[in-house]
Amino acid sequence: MPPPVQVLIVEDEPVTADAHALYVSRVPGFAVAGVVHSRAEALRALERSHVDLILLDLYLPDGHGLALLRSLRAAGRTTDVFAVTSARDLAVVREGVSLGVVQHVLKPFTFPTLRERLMRYAEFRSETATADGAAASQAEVDRALSGLRAAPGGTALPKGLSAATLDAVTRELRGAGEAGLSAAAAAEALGVNRITARRYLEHLVEGGSASCAPQYGHVGRPELCYRWRD
């Protein structure tokens, strides 16, 4: 078995950083090399430890993530990078690509989304790790790149669910914290019916991003309470 891909988490929000580290640790073939919260900490971590992949937040307290990436490239470091951010500016995406960002993952995202991207990245590493380092044909090059760049297929939503609504449900659930969220509360916050809200919440539970448990203390039957899994 090849050694696990060592991943450095660079994220300024501690709770989010811990969640991303948990996600990475749950994907076979990947290990967390470290968790840091600033550009300066990232540079120190890269000096101390071997890192194959950086999960890089673009908005850090001591500078933009792409500034960190520019300094790494100027120093000759070729470490692969996933830009993990809420930034939707396509100019930023283009600059990231020019600096060697191999994936751009928008927050908030669920565990299945990151798992799919990491698995595709692992396939890319495997495809390009040939014995002599040379591709046998154009088809081989195309196959390696398509595995990395293709739209994720394993994260397709069940029929009737939309990515936009899933993002909205995810934001509400994460914002609820330890108090959690019932399907009724989610429905009211999002302006959808209770059955629809429950479908999205159950989808997050099935994907491992959320948990649910009965909530007692109210008159009548207990209601399921959903919580984001940090």
Sequence and secondary structure as in RCSB ss.txt:
>XXXX:A:sequence
MPPPVQVLIVEDEPVTADAHALYVSRVPGFAVAGVVHSRAEALRALERSHVDLILLDLYLPDGHGLALLRSLRAA
GRTTDVFAVTSARDLAVVREGVSLGVVQHVLKPFTFPTLRERLMRYAEFRSETATADGAAASQAEVDRALSGLRA
APGGTALPKGLSAATLDAVTRELRGAGEAGLSAAAAAEALGVNRITARRYLEHLVEGGSASCAPQYGHVGRPELC
YRWRD
>XXXX:A:secstr
    EEEEEE SSHHHHHHHHHHHHTSTTEEEEEEESSHHHHHHHHHHS  SEEEE SEETTEEHHHHHHHHHHT
T   EEEEEES   HHHHHHHHHTTEEEEEESS  HHHHHHHHHHHHHHHHHH  SSS  SSHHHHHHHHHHHHS
  STT   TT  HHHHHHHHHHHHHHGGG B HHHHHHHHTS HHHHHHHHHHHHHTTSEEEEEE SSSSS EEE
EEE  
